[in-house]
Amino acid sequence: MTNSPEEPPRPSNDDGAGYVDRRSEERTATVLRPALLQSEDFKTFCLVRNISGSGLKARVFAPVKDGIQIAIQMSDELVFDGQVIWHDSEAIGMEFDKPINLDSTLTALRTQDSDESSNRPPRLEVVSHARFIIHGQSHALEVIDISSRGIKARSLKSTPPIGDEGTLAIDGLAPRKAIPRWSRDGSVGFQLLEPIGFTELGQWIMEQYKGRRGS
């Protein structure tokens, strides 16, 4: 995590032909942090690229428009409300409803990075299906939530053996090696031995969203 002299571009209000930087004197920090983005219509993953006291820039895969209200959740404690002030094909610029203390925010992120119990990727609730193949048996699952490194699923028939490596095939994603780490009340937590890339996961989430809207 390093301080950066660069600030995300913002749209010009003069002719709309380009971007201008209106906060060139404001300090920003590069964070490259997975987060959750929520609007009135959907909730998905994003990647926060840099942050300042008044806003942030994030890579997104959702169709986000200028002027909408969103919330960015970087951790359980760090949730920022604001408005999209510009967007392009891959990223958005968000202006916070209220200015934040950048130093305090960066300290909180560093503390989270050093705490293994809290340094977990964000999880998103989903509705999908999967199969876990192990020892020649296929266990049907209903996916409840997902992150880049694991899923929580409901066993539809039989519970797979805990601690044994197998292959997890989630509908719409490439099969990956995984290990069931816990089981409780019909739910199973899986650790992915091959994490899902951020781009692949973000695009998969939006495909799920489109499928639900079209059904």
C-alpha positions, 0 to 999 in steps of 0.5 A: 500500500503506497501513497500515490501523487495521482488522482483518479480522473473526473469528468469535465462539466464544460463539454464532456469531451475529457477528464480533468483533475479537480483535486490535484493537491489532495493526497491519494493512496493506492490500495488495490483492495477487493471490496463489495459494491452495492447499489439499489439494483445489485450487489457485486465485487469491485477492486478499489484501486486508490482512495483519498479523503473525498472519494475513490476509484474502483474497477467494476464489472457492473453497468454503473451509471453516473449519479447513482448512489452506491456503497463500497464495503472494504471490510465489516468496519469500513463501509463508504456511501457516495455517488458515482461521478464518472465511469468508463468501460472498466472503472468508476469514480466515487465521491463520498457523501462525507469526507473520511480520514485517509490516515485512519482508513489506511491504518485500519487496512494495514491492521486488517492485513496483519490480522490473519483472522480478519484478513479474508476476502469479501464474500457475496451471497449468491444463488447457484449450484455446484458438484463436489467430486471425491472418491468417485462420488458426486455431491450436489450442492447449492452455493450460498455465498462465494469469495475468491478463496472459498464458498459456503454451500448447502448439501442437497443430498449427502455431506462430503467428507471433511478434510479430503481434497476433491474437485469443486465444479460450480456452474459457470466456472472452471472446476477447481481443487477444493477441500471441505473445511467444516460442516454445520446444520447441512451447510459446508464450507469449502476452501479453494486450493486454486483461487478464482481470479478477480476478473473471472469472479466479477464477470461470473457474478454479473452473469448470475445477476443477468440470469436472475433478471431474465428468468 
